[in-house]
Amino acid sequence: MKHFDLQSLVRPNIWALKPYSSARDEFTGDEGIFLDANENPFGRKNRYPDPHQRLLKKALSELRHIPVENIFIGNGSDEVIDLVYRIFCEPAHDRVILCPPTYGMYEVSANIHNVAVIRVPLTDDFELNIDEILSHDARCLFVCSPNNPSGNRLKNVERLLEEFRGIVVVDEAYIDFCDDKSFTELLPRYPNLILMQTFSKAWALASARVGIAYASAGIIALMDKTKPPYNVSAFNQEEALKALSKPAKHAYRVNLILQERALLEKELAQLPMVRRVYPSDANFLLVEVDDADKLYNHLVNRKVIVRNRSNMVRNCLRITVGTPEENRTLLEELRNSNLSISNHT
């Protein structure tokens, strides 16, 4: 890409920001009598967590072959999204580009920060409208790939990295379920790239709220100084480290989900109320049905909870791939739904 000037994209107050220095910044040892952080001296969890998540970053660095200085750990990916707005977007002045239908927190966070949103919808095939995106001037661009709710890996993202004159945030929350490679290998080539991943999906730690950003050392340094000092609890860091220490368990679960996704796709396509099952590179399927509202309510009444995405894609349900037993129950309830719905209409 052409010359990239990071400072020109950063809010001046953030560039000049002197970060808060916590007690754990000033002393990083593990041994001693700790009387520096106003902690309660009693209990097993009385100490503040490592504010820089050093052990977790080291483990991720070894797994992804990415230097530690290119890794940020957030309180879920939502904190990473929030920090992008805090660092790069001046409220009531800058704009961002979003490509609906996509993950809703990009727009919610824009509204919180009073940042104008330019919407460039995906095509009918849920692909990026590259030329339309590049025709707009904006500070940041968010793309979700594989996309939520459509499930597909987006094409031509690298062209955006080459030509977009701002920060490109690529959300890879579902990348572990995709055959394509992560964009992590592109980080050295594109200093305008922020890559988001998460422990919530493939690592089965949604309750722990541990998100990841990979980016240039300069961008990571800005995130580190802008975040709250203790943004990820010790409990959650420990759970993420435990998950990383069991790669065989992780691989087994991902492979099982992929097998079940293929089975669900085949079985759903044969149901009479299903019009289309969209191809998926994620751990869910977007399914177009005859009447999404009625079918959703029927499933809720049967205690099978899917997501009604009709407000984003007409008459579509988003169905997460569950355990084999859960998926069998879903299919059974769907096969029984025609009679049940017709008897109540």
C-alpha positions as CSV (number, residue, x, y, z in Angstrom):
1,M,0.0,0.0,0.0
2,K,1.0,3.7,-0.3
3,H,2.7,5.6,2.5
4,F,0.8,5.1,5.8
5,D,0.9,7.9,8.5
6,L,-0.5,6.5,11.7
7,Q,-0.4,9.7,13.6
8,S,-2.6,11.5,11.0
9,L,-5.4,9.0,11.7
10,V,-5.2,9.1,15.5
11,R,-7.2,11.7,17.6
12,P,-4.6,14.2,18.8
13,N,-5.6,13.9,22.5
14,I,-5.1,10.1,22.3
15,W,-1.7,10.5,20.6
16,A,-0.6,12.8,23.4
17,L,-2.3,10.8,26.1
18,K,-0.1,9.8,29.1
19,P,-1.5,6.5,30.3
20,Y,-2.4,5.6,33.8
21,S,0.4,3.8,35.6
22,S,-0.8,1.1,37.9
23,A,1.0,-0.5,40.8
24,R,1.6,-3.5,38.6
25,D,3.2,-1.4,35.9
26,E,5.7,0.0,38.4
27,F,6.6,-3.3,39.9
28,T,6.2,-6.5,37.9
29,G,7.8,-9.2,40.2
30,D,5.9,-12.1,41.7
31,E,7.6,-12.3,45.1
32,G,7.6,-9.9,48.0
33,I,5.3,-8.2,50.6
34,F,2.9,-6.3,48.4
35,L,1.8,-3.1,50.0
36,D,1.7,-0.9,46.9
37,A,-1.8,-1.4,45.3
38,N,-4.2,-0.9,48.3
39,E,-5.3,-4.5,48.0
40,N,-6.9,-6.4,50.8
41,P,-4.1,-8.6,52.3
42,F,-6.5,-11.5,52.8
43,G,-8.0,-14.1,50.4
44,R,-6.8,-16.1,47.4
45,K,-8.0,-13.7,44.7
46,N,-7.1,-10.4,46.5
47,R,-4.4,-9.3,44.0
48,Y,-4.9,-7.3,40.8
49,P,-4.4,-9.2,37.6
50,D,-1.5,-8.6,35.2
51,P,-2.6,-5.5,33.3
52,H,-0.7,-6.6,30.3
53,Q,-1.7,-10.2,30.2
54,R,1.9,-11.3,29.6
55,L,1.5,-15.0,29.9
56,L,-1.6,-15.1,27.7
57,K,0.1,-12.9,25.0
58,K,3.2,-15.2,25.2
59,A,1.0,-18.3,24.6
60,L,-0.8,-16.6,21.7
61,S,2.5,-15.5,20.2
62,E,3.8,-19.0,20.2
63,L,0.5,-20.4,18.7
64,R,0.0,-17.7,16.0
65,H,3.7,-17.0,15.4
66,I,3.1,-13.3,16.0
67,P,5.3,-11.1,18.1
68,V,3.9,-10.1,21.5
69,E,4.1,-6.4,20.6
70,N,1.5,-7.1,17.9
71,I,-1.1,-8.5,20.3
72,F,-3.8,-6.8,22.4
73,I,-6.1,-8.6,24.8
74,G,-9.5,-7.1,25.4
75,N,-12.5,-7.6,27.6
76,G,-14.2,-9.4,24.7
77,S,-13.9,-8.1,21.1
78,D,-16.4,-5.4,22.0
79,E,-13.7,-3.6,23.9
80,V,-11.5,-3.7,20.8
81,I,-14.3,-2.2,18.8
82,D,-14.8,0.5,21.4
83,L,-11.1,1.3,21.5
84,V,-11.0,1.7,17.7
85,Y,-13.6,4.5,18.0
86,R,-11.8,6.0,21.0
87,I,-8.4,6.1,19.3
88,F,-9.3,7.0,15.7
89,C,-12.7,8.7,15.5
90,E,-13.3,12.3,16.7
91,P,-17.0,12.4,18.0
92,A,-19.4,14.5,15.8
93,H,-16.6,14.8,13.1
94,D,-15.3,11.5,11.7
95,R,-17.2,8.8,9.9
96,V,-16.9,5.0,9.6
97,I,-18.1,2.6,6.9
98,L,-20.2,-0.5,7.8
99,C,-21.4,-3.2,5.4
100,P,-24.8,-4.6,6.6
101,P,-26.0,-7.1,7.3
102,T,-23.2,-7.5,9.8
103,Y,-22.4,-7.6,13.5
104,G,-24.5,-5.0,15.3
105,M,-22.0,-3.7,17.8
106,Y,-20.0,-1.8,15.1
107,E,-23.0,0.5,14.7
108,V,-23.9,0.6,18.4
109,S,-20.4,1.6,19.3
110,A,-20.4,4.3,16.6
111,N,-23.6,5.7,18.1
112,I,-22.2,5.7,21.6
113,H,-19.2,7.7,20.4
114,N,-21.3,10.0,18.2
115,V,-19.5,8.9,15.0
116,A,-21.5,9.1,11.7
117,V,-22.0,5.8,9.9
118,I,-21.9,5.3,6.2
119,R,-23.7,2.1,5.2
120,V,-22.5,0.2,2.1
121,P,-24.7,-2.9,2.1
122,L,-23.3,-6.3,1.0
123,T,-24.5,-7.5,-2.4
124,D,-27.3,-10.0,-2.8
125,D,-24.6,-12.7,-2.5
126,F,-23.3,-11.2,0.7
127,E,-20.1,-9.9,-0.8
128,L,-18.4,-6.5,-0.4
129,N,-19.3,-3.7,-2.8
130,I,-15.6,-2.6,-3.1
131,D,-16.0,0.3,-5.6
132,E,-18.8,1.8,-3.5
133,I,-16.8,1.5,-0.3
134,L,-13.7,3.2,-1.9
135,S,-15.9,6.1,-3.2
136,H,-16.4,7.3,0.4
137,D,-14.1,9.1,2.7
138,A,-14.1,7.6,6.2
139,R,-11.7,7.2,9.1
140,C,-12.4,3.4,9.7
141,L,-14.0,0.5,7.9
142,F,-15.3,-2.6,9.7
143,V,-15.7,-5.9,7.8
144,C,-16.7,-9.2,9.4
145,S,-15.2,-12.3,7.7
146,P,-16.6,-14.9,8.0
147,N,-19.6,-12.5,8.2
148,N,-22.3,-12.6,10.8
149,P,-25.1,-13.3,10.0
150,S,-24.5,-14.6,6.5
151,G,-21.6,-17.0,7.5
152,N,-19.5,-16.5,4.4
153,R,-15.8,-15.5,4.1
154,L,-15.8,-12.1,2.3
155,K,-13.8,-11.7,-0.9
156,N,-11.5,-8.9,-2.0
157,V,-10.7,-7.7,1.5
158,E,-7.0,-7.4,0.5
159,R,-8.0,-4.8,-2.1
160,L,-9.5,-2.7,0.6
161,L,-6.3,-3.0,2.6
162,E,-4.4,-1.7,-0.4
163,E,-6.6,1.2,-1.4
164,F,-8.7,2.3,1.6
165,R,-7.2,5.5,3.2
166,G,-8.0,4.6,6.8
167,I,-8.0,1.8,9.3
168,V,-9.5,-1.5,8.2
169,V,-10.8,-3.7,11.0
170,V,-11.3,-7.3,9.9
171,D,-13.3,-9.3,12.4
172,E,-12.3,-13.0,12.3
173,A,-14.4,-14.2,15.2
174,Y,-15.3,-17.3,13.2
175,I,-12.0,-17.9,11.4
176,D,-11.4,-21.3,13.1
177,F,-14.4,-22.8,11.3
178,C,-13.2,-21.6,7.9
179,D,-10.9,-23.3,5.3
180,D,-9.3,-20.1,4.3
181,K,-6.2,-18.8,6.2
182,S,-6.4,-16.0,8.7
183,F,-5.2,-12.5,7.6
184,T,-2.6,-12.7,10.4
185,E,0.1,-13.3,7.8
186,L,-0.8,-10.0,6.1
187,L,-0.1,-7.9,9.3
188,P,3.5,-7.0,8.3
189,R,2.4,-5.8,4.9
190,Y,-0.6,-3.7,6.0
191,P,0.0,-1.2,8.9
192,N,-3.6,-0.1,8.5
193,L,-5.0,-3.5,9.4
194,I,-6.5,-4.4,12.8
195,L,-7.4,-8.0,13.0
196,M,-9.9,-9.2,15.7
197,Q,-10.3,-12.7,17.0
198,T,-11.9,-14.1,20.1
199,F,-12.0,-16.9,22.6
200,S,-15.8,-16.9,22.6
201,K,-16.4,-19.1,19.6
202,A,-14.0,-21.9,18.7
203,W,-12.4,-21.9,22.1
204,A,-15.7,-22.2,23.9
205,L,-15.1,-19.3,26.3
206,A,-18.0,-16.9,25.6
207,S,-18.6,-16.3,29.3
208,A,-14.9,-15.4,29.9
209,R,-15.0,-12.3,27.6
210,V,-11.5,-12.5,26.1
211,G,-11.0,-10.8,22.8
212,I,-7.9,-10.4,20.8
213,A,-6.5,-7.7,18.4
214,Y,-3.5,-8.2,16.1
215,A,-2.1,-5.1,14.6
216,S,1.1,-3.1,14.1
217,A,3.1,-2.4,17.2
218,G,2.2,1.3,17.0
219,I,-1.6,0.5,17.0
220,I,-1.2,-2.0,19.8
221,A,0.7,0.6,21.9
222,L,-2.2,3.0,21.4
223,M,-4.7,0.4,22.6
224,D,-2.6,-0.5,25.6
225,K,-2.4,3.1,26.8
226,T,-6.1,3.9,26.1
227,K,-7.7,0.8,27.8
228,P,-8.5,0.6,31.5
229,P,-5.6,-0.7,33.5
230,Y,-7.0,-4.0,34.6
231,N,-9.4,-4.7,31.7
232,V,-9.2,-8.5,31.7
233,S,-9.6,-10.3,35.1
234,A,-7.2,-12.9,36.4
235,F,-10.0,-15.5,36.3
236,N,-10.5,-15.0,32.6
237,Q,-6.8,-14.9,31.7
238,E,-6.4,-18.2,33.5
239,E,-9.4,-19.8,31.6
240,A,-7.9,-18.6,28.2
241,L,-4.5,-20.1,29.1
242,K,-6.2,-23.4,30.1
243,A,-7.9,-23.5,26.8
244,L,-4.7,-22.9,24.9
245,S,-3.0,-25.7,26.8
246,K,-5.4,-28.2,25.3
247,P,-5.0,-28.0,21.6
248,A,-6.3,-31.6,20.9
249,K,-9.6,-30.8,22.7
250,H,-9.9,-27.6,20.8
251,A,-9.3,-29.4,17.4
252,Y,-11.7,-32.2,18.3
253,R,-14.5,-29.8,19.1
254,V,-14.0,-27.7,16.0
255,N,-13.9,-30.8,13.8
256,L,-17.1,-32.0,15.4
257,I,-18.9,-28.7,14.8
258,L,-17.8,-28.8,11.1
259,Q,-19.2,-32.3,10.7
260,E,-22.4,-31.3,12.4
261,R,-22.6,-28.1,10.2
262,A,-22.4,-30.2,7.1
263,L,-25.1,-32.6,8.4
264,L,-27.4,-29.7,9.4
265,E,-26.9,-28.0,6.0
266,K,-28.0,-31.2,4.2
267,E,-30.9,-32.0,6.4
268,L,-32.3,-28.5,6.6
269,A,-32.3,-28.2,2.8
270,Q,-34.7,-31.1,2.6
271,L,-37.3,-29.6,4.9
272,P,-40.5,-28.3,3.1
273,M,-40.5,-24.9,4.9
274,V,-36.8,-24.2,4.0
275,R,-36.3,-22.1,0.9
276,R,-32.5,-21.8,1.1
277,V,-29.6,-22.7,3.3
278,Y,-26.7,-20.2,2.8
279,P,-23.2,-21.7,2.6
280,S,-21.3,-21.1,5.8
281,D,-17.7,-20.7,6.9
282,A,-18.8,-20.2,10.5
283,N,-20.4,-22.3,13.3
284,F,-23.9,-21.3,12.2
285,L,-26.2,-21.4,9.2
286,L,-28.4,-18.7,7.8
287,V,-31.6,-20.3,6.7
288,E,-34.4,-18.7,4.7
289,V,-37.8,-20.1,5.5
290,D,-41.4,-19.5,4.5
291,D,-42.3,-17.6,7.6
292,A,-39.5,-16.9,10.0
293,D,-41.6,-15.3,12.7
294,K,-44.0,-18.2,13.0
295,L,-41.2,-20.8,12.9
296,Y,-39.2,-19.0,15.4
297,N,-42.1,-18.8,17.9
298,H,-42.9,-22.4,17.3
299,L,-39.3,-23.4,18.2
300,V,-39.3,-21.1,21.3
301,N,-42.4,-22.8,22.5
302,R,-40.6,-26.1,22.1
303,K,-37.7,-24.7,24.0
304,V,-35.4,-24.7,21.0
305,I,-33.9,-21.2,20.7
306,V,-32.5,-19.9,17.4
307,R,-32.0,-16.3,16.3
308,N,-34.7,-14.6,14.2
309,R,-32.7,-12.4,11.8
310,S,-35.7,-11.2,9.7
311,N,-34.9,-7.6,10.7
312,M,-31.6,-8.0,8.8
313,V,-32.3,-10.6,6.1
314,R,-36.0,-11.2,5.2
315,N,-37.5,-14.5,6.6
316,C,-34.1,-15.8,7.8
317,L,-33.2,-17.7,10.9
318,R,-29.7,-18.0,12.1
319,I,-29.1,-21.4,13.6
320,T,-26.0,-22.1,15.7
321,V,-24.5,-25.6,15.3
322,G,-25.0,-27.4,18.6
323,T,-24.1,-30.8,19.9
324,P,-25.2,-33.8,17.9
325,E,-28.1,-34.3,20.4
326,E,-29.2,-30.7,20.2
327,N,-29.0,-30.7,16.4
328,R,-31.2,-33.9,16.2
329,T,-33.8,-32.2,18.5
330,L,-33.8,-29.1,16.3
331,L,-34.4,-31.2,13.2
332,E,-37.1,-33.2,14.9
333,E,-38.9,-30.1,16.0
334,L,-38.6,-28.6,12.5
335,R,-40.0,-31.7,10.9
336,N,-43.0,-31.5,13.2
337,S,-43.4,-27.8,12.8
338,N,-45.7,-27.8,9.7
339,L,-48.5,-29.6,11.4
340,S,-48.1,-27.6,14.7
341,I,-48.1,-24.2,13.0
342,S,-51.0,-25.0,10.7
343,N,-53.1,-26.1,13.7
344,H,-52.6,-22.7,15.3
345,T,-53.3,-20.5,12.2
